[in-house]
Amino acid sequence: MLSVMAIAVPDSQQLGPYTVSFDINANYQPQIFQPIENEMGNAYQMNLFVDNSTFAVIGITEYADLTDATLAVHKSLMPMNMIIREGLNATNVEDMTIDGKKGFVVTSMPFEAVAGAPSMVYRAMYWLDSQDCECGPVSVGKTSVIVTSTFPQDVTNSLLSSLQIVKGEAAASAAGGQVLPPE
């Protein structure tokens, strides 16, 4: 009974100034990368590895200035990018609520099967702070989240449906780290 209860408790990892929480039923090793910081913004990345072909990547990008956060634009560009740059056949794009916000997930598979490579790749996107613009059917935001997963579909769905990202006071480390004020 205790092991069942342990599975139901969401995992939480610190990623820069963010606390990233999720609930997946998989044994994995987290790998947190150093932030990439430049005048355009900051990028934070975490990998959840099972092995070389089974993993998930959670990336948070904070832009210095407002950026086009229109999901329809990204829903068109992301599958094309996956085809051209990664050799993945984007077979399906579906709307999905992630972290309580509007987002989408792309389902893809390699054009050619390669031994040891993932057979399915899922990529999801949403914005933490997207706001509709009065200028038309567009949105702007400063913080995007992209999740790439080669976990099986049920584990990927569990990750995406349970994902919560919080910045600010809730992101203080348990060891008494610096508390960052909310924006």
Sine and cosine of phi, psi and omega as CSV:
sin_phi,cos_phi,sin_psi,cos_psi,sin_omega,cos_omega
0.00,0.00,-0.61,0.79,0.01,-1.00
-0.91,0.41,-0.60,0.80,0.00,-1.00
-0.92,0.39,-0.56,0.83,0.05,-1.00
-0.91,0.41,-0.66,0.75,0.01,-1.00
-0.92,0.39,-0.58,0.82,0.00,-1.00
-0.91,0.42,-0.57,0.82,0.00,-1.00
-0.92,0.38,-0.56,0.83,-0.08,-1.00
-0.97,0.24,-0.20,0.98,-0.01,-1.00
-0.99,0.12,0.83,-0.56,0.01,-1.00
-0.89,0.46,0.57,-0.82,0.09,-1.00
-0.99,0.11,0.46,-0.89,0.00,-1.00
-0.66,-0.75,0.75,-0.66,0.02,-1.00
-0.78,-0.63,0.57,-0.82,0.07,-1.00
-1.00,0.01,0.81,-0.59,0.00,-1.00
-0.77,-0.63,0.99,-0.12,-0.10,-0.99
0.86,0.51,-0.74,-0.68,0.00,-1.00
-0.99,0.11,0.21,0.98,-0.08,-1.00
-0.93,-0.37,0.60,-0.80,0.23,-0.97
-0.99,-0.17,0.85,-0.53,-0.03,-1.00
-0.95,-0.32,0.89,-0.45,-0.01,-1.00
-0.89,-0.46,0.59,-0.81,0.01,-1.00
-0.32,-0.95,0.27,-0.96,-0.02,-1.00
-0.75,-0.66,0.97,-0.24,0.06,-1.00
-0.78,-0.62,0.49,-0.87,0.01,-1.00
-0.98,-0.18,0.95,0.31,0.00,-1.00
-0.46,-0.89,0.57,-0.82,0.12,-0.99
-1.00,0.07,0.82,-0.58,-0.05,-1.00
-0.56,-0.83,0.27,-0.96,0.11,-0.99
-0.91,-0.41,0.83,-0.55,0.05,-1.00
-0.98,0.20,0.56,-0.83,0.08,-1.00
-0.72,-0.69,0.91,-0.41,-0.02,-1.00
-0.98,-0.20,0.79,-0.61,0.00,-1.00
-1.00,-0.07,0.40,-0.92,0.10,-1.00
-0.90,0.43,0.60,-0.80,0.02,-1.00
-0.89,0.45,0.50,-0.86,0.15,-0.99
-0.97,-0.24,0.86,-0.51,-0.07,-1.00
-0.83,-0.56,0.75,-0.66,0.12,-0.99
-0.46,-0.89,-0.07,-1.00,-0.07,-1.00
-0.91,0.41,-0.35,0.94,0.02,-1.00
-0.99,0.16,-0.39,0.92,0.00,-1.00
0.42,-0.91,-0.27,-0.96,-0.02,-1.00
-0.80,-0.60,0.61,-0.79,0.03,-1.00
-0.81,-0.59,0.69,-0.72,0.00,-1.00
-0.82,-0.57,0.66,-0.75,-0.03,-1.00
-0.64,-0.77,0.63,-0.78,0.06,-1.00
-0.72,-0.70,0.71,-0.71,0.10,-0.99
-0.95,-0.33,0.60,-0.80,0.11,-0.99
-0.89,-0.46,0.98,-0.18,-0.11,-0.99
-0.99,-0.13,0.72,-0.69,0.26,-0.96
-0.98,-0.20,-0.77,0.63,0.12,-0.99
-0.39,-0.92,-0.13,-0.99,-0.09,-1.00
-0.90,0.43,-0.36,0.93,-0.01,-1.00
-0.93,-0.37,-0.05,1.00,0.01,-1.00
-0.80,-0.60,0.95,-0.32,-0.07,-1.00
-0.32,-0.95,0.20,-0.98,0.17,-0.99
-0.70,-0.71,0.53,-0.85,0.05,-1.00
-0.83,-0.56,0.78,-0.62,0.07,-1.00
-0.91,-0.42,0.87,-0.49,0.00,-1.00
-0.86,-0.52,0.73,-0.68,0.06,-1.00
-0.88,-0.48,0.80,-0.60,0.04,-1.00
-0.87,-0.49,0.85,-0.53,0.08,-1.00
-0.97,-0.24,0.91,-0.41,0.03,-1.00
-1.00,0.06,0.54,-0.84,0.01,-1.00
-0.94,0.35,-0.55,0.84,-0.02,-1.00
-0.87,-0.49,0.29,-0.96,0.08,-1.00
-0.85,0.53,0.62,-0.79,-0.08,-1.00
-0.74,-0.67,0.43,-0.90,0.03,-1.00
-0.89,0.46,0.90,-0.43,-0.01,-1.00
-0.92,-0.38,0.36,0.93,-0.02,-1.00
-0.94,0.35,0.92,-0.40,-0.08,-1.00
-0.87,0.49,-0.58,0.82,-0.01,-1.00
-0.86,0.50,-0.61,0.79,0.03,-1.00
-0.91,0.41,-0.75,0.67,-0.03,-1.00
-0.93,0.37,-0.53,0.85,0.05,-1.00
-0.91,0.41,-0.44,0.90,0.07,-1.00
-1.00,0.09,-0.68,0.73,-0.09,-1.00
-0.96,0.28,-0.64,0.76,-0.08,-1.00
-0.87,0.49,-0.77,0.64,0.02,-1.00
-0.88,0.48,-0.62,0.79,0.03,-1.00
-0.90,0.44,-0.67,0.75,0.04,-1.00
-0.89,0.46,-0.65,0.76,0.01,-1.00
-0.90,0.43,-0.62,0.79,0.01,-1.00
-0.93,0.36,-0.79,0.61,-0.12,-0.99
-0.95,0.31,-0.73,0.68,-0.13,-0.99
-1.00,0.02,-0.46,0.89,-0.14,-0.99
-0.88,-0.47,-0.06,1.00,-0.01,-1.00
0.92,0.40,0.55,0.84,0.00,-1.00
-0.95,-0.32,0.73,-0.69,0.04,-1.00
-1.00,0.04,0.97,-0.24,0.00,-1.00
-0.96,0.27,0.95,-0.30,-0.13,-0.99
-1.00,-0.08,-0.34,0.94,-0.08,-1.00
-0.38,-0.93,0.63,-0.77,0.11,-0.99
-0.78,-0.63,0.84,-0.54,-0.03,-1.00
-0.79,-0.61,0.62,-0.78,0.14,-0.99
-0.93,0.36,0.56,-0.83,0.00,-1.00
-0.42,-0.91,0.65,-0.76,0.13,-0.99
-0.99,0.11,0.83,-0.55,0.00,-1.00
-0.80,-0.61,0.79,-0.62,0.01,-1.00
0.83,0.56,0.54,0.84,0.02,-1.00
0.97,0.24,0.17,0.99,-0.05,-1.00
-0.84,-0.55,0.37,-0.93,0.04,-1.00
-0.93,0.37,0.72,-0.69,0.04,-1.00
-0.43,-0.90,-0.22,-0.98,0.04,-1.00
-0.43,-0.90,0.30,-0.95,0.05,-1.00
-0.73,-0.68,0.70,-0.72,0.04,-1.00
-0.96,-0.26,0.77,-0.64,0.10,-1.00
-0.98,-0.21,0.75,-0.66,-0.03,-1.00
-0.57,-0.82,0.27,-0.96,0.07,-1.00
-0.58,-0.81,0.47,-0.88,0.02,-1.00
-0.89,0.46,0.56,-0.83,0.08,-1.00
-0.90,0.44,-0.57,0.82,0.04,-1.00
-0.81,-0.58,0.76,-0.65,0.03,-1.00
-0.94,0.34,0.70,-0.72,0.03,-1.00
-0.81,-0.59,0.76,-0.65,-0.01,-1.00
-0.83,0.56,0.76,-0.66,0.03,-1.00
0.99,0.11,-0.16,0.99,0.03,-1.00
-1.00,-0.01,0.41,-0.91,0.01,-1.00
-0.89,0.45,0.56,-0.83,0.03,-1.00
-1.00,-0.01,-0.41,0.91,0.04,-1.00
-0.72,-0.69,0.64,-0.77,0.06,-1.00
-0.78,-0.63,0.78,-0.63,0.03,-1.00
-0.92,-0.38,0.68,-0.73,0.05,-1.00
-0.71,-0.71,0.80,-0.60,-0.04,-1.00
-0.85,-0.52,0.43,-0.90,0.02,-1.00
-0.57,-0.82,0.58,-0.81,0.18,-0.98
-0.38,-0.93,0.20,-0.98,0.00,-1.00
-0.91,-0.42,0.71,-0.70,0.03,-1.00
-0.95,0.33,-0.45,0.89,-0.17,-0.99
-0.70,-0.72,0.49,0.87,-0.03,-1.00
-0.89,0.46,0.69,-0.72,0.04,-1.00
-0.77,-0.64,0.69,-0.72,0.07,-1.00
-0.92,0.40,0.62,-0.79,0.01,-1.00
-0.99,-0.13,0.63,-0.78,0.02,-1.00
-0.94,0.35,-0.24,0.97,-0.11,-0.99
-0.98,0.18,-0.05,1.00,0.00,-1.00
0.47,-0.88,-0.27,-0.96,-0.06,-1.00
-0.99,0.15,0.81,0.59,0.00,-1.00
-0.77,-0.64,0.28,-0.96,0.03,-1.00
-0.78,-0.63,0.39,-0.92,0.09,-1.00
-0.77,-0.64,0.43,-0.90,0.03,-1.00
-0.26,-0.96,0.09,-1.00,0.03,-1.00
-0.86,-0.52,-0.26,0.97,-0.12,-0.99
-0.75,-0.66,0.94,-0.35,0.02,-1.00
-0.96,-0.27,0.45,-0.89,0.06,-1.00
-0.80,-0.60,0.78,-0.63,0.09,-1.00
-0.82,-0.57,0.77,-0.64,0.02,-1.00
-0.87,-0.50,0.81,-0.58,0.09,-1.00
-0.91,-0.42,0.72,-0.69,-0.05,-1.00
-0.64,-0.77,0.67,-0.74,0.18,-0.98
-0.92,-0.38,0.16,0.99,0.12,-0.99
-0.89,0.46,0.35,-0.94,0.11,-0.99
-0.84,0.55,0.34,-0.94,-0.10,-1.00
-0.84,0.54,-0.65,0.76,-0.03,-1.00
-0.91,0.41,-0.63,0.78,0.02,-1.00
-0.94,0.33,-0.65,0.76,0.05,-1.00
-0.87,0.49,-0.71,0.70,0.03,-1.00
-0.88,0.48,-0.63,0.78,0.04,-1.00
-0.90,0.44,-0.69,0.72,0.03,-1.00
-0.87,0.50,-0.78,0.63,-0.07,-1.00
-0.92,0.38,-0.62,0.78,-0.05,-1.00
-0.97,0.23,-0.33,0.94,-0.01,-1.00
-0.96,-0.27,-0.10,1.00,-0.08,-1.00
-0.89,0.46,0.75,-0.66,0.10,-0.99
-0.66,-0.75,0.77,-0.64,0.01,-1.00
-0.83,-0.56,0.82,-0.58,-0.06,-1.00
-0.79,-0.62,0.73,-0.69,0.08,-1.00
-0.92,-0.39,0.58,-0.82,0.10,-1.00
0.92,-0.40,-0.60,-0.80,-0.09,-1.00
-0.85,0.53,-0.61,0.79,-0.01,-1.00
-0.93,0.37,-0.22,0.97,-0.04,-1.00
-1.00,-0.06,0.11,0.99,0.04,-1.00
-0.92,0.40,0.62,-0.78,-0.04,-1.00
-0.96,0.27,0.44,-0.90,-0.01,-1.00
-0.91,0.41,-0.37,0.93,-0.03,-1.00
-1.00,0.09,0.21,0.98,0.06,-1.00
1.00,0.06,0.54,0.84,0.00,-1.00
-0.94,0.35,0.05,-1.00,-0.02,-1.00
-0.90,0.44,0.73,-0.68,0.07,-1.00
-1.00,-0.03,0.84,-0.54,-0.01,-1.00
-1.00,-0.10,0.69,-0.72,0.00,-1.00
-0.94,0.33,0.54,-0.84,0.06,-1.00
-0.92,0.40,0.48,-0.88,0.01,-1.00
-1.00,0.09,0.00,0.00,0.00,0.00
